[in-house]
Amino acid sequence: MSNGNSPAFPCQDNKKQIYTGMNLRDYIAMEALHAFIDSNWSDDPIELAKQAYKVSNAMLDERVKYP
């Protein structure tokens, strides 16, 4: 898996890079989770979370293949 710890929303302050907010892996998982919930895919929150992170990990893996 590529670097999912990179920030989802980096910002810069006074010429120093400051990373705030959630990381990219969590952001992608959150978006996948939203889609799963909207589609009524499952009522099990543990299963939803597991699948959301599987999607996130897969997207990060594919991301490094297509720079």
N, C-alpha and C positions, 0 to 999 in steps of 0.2 A: 504494500500500500504506500502511496506517496505521502508527502507530508501533510496530513490532515490537521496538524497542529498550527498551521499557518492561520493568521487571523482572517475572519470572514469580512471584517470591516476595519482595516487599518486606518490610522489617521496620523498626521504629522503635526508636531508642535515645536516651534522654536528650533528648527533644523535637526531635531532628534526624532527618530521614528518611534512612535509610541503605539503599541497594539492594544486595542481595547475591544471589549465585547467577546462574543463566542468565537470558537475556532471554526474553520471551514467544514470539518467533519460533522460537527454538531449542527451547523446551519443546514447542510444538505440533508441530514437525518431529520431535522425538524420539518423541512419542506416535504420530504417523503411521507413522514408521519401525517402531516396535514392531508395529503392526497389519500392515504389509506383511510383516514377517518371519514373524509368526505364521501368515499365510495362505499362505506359500510363494510369494508373488507373483513373485519373481525371485531368482536367485542372484547377480546382478551388484550389488555393493555401491555402485558409482558411480550406477547407475540408481536404486537404492533411495533413495540420498541425494537425488538430483535430484528424484524424485517426492515425497519427504517435504517438501522445501522448497516445492515447488509447492503442495502441500496447505496448508502453513502460510501461504504468501503469500495464497492464496485465502481462507482463513479470516479473516485479518487484514483483507483488503479488505472482506469481507462484514460484519465486526464494526462498522465505522464506519457502515454503512447502518442498523443496528438498535441504537441506543444504549440 
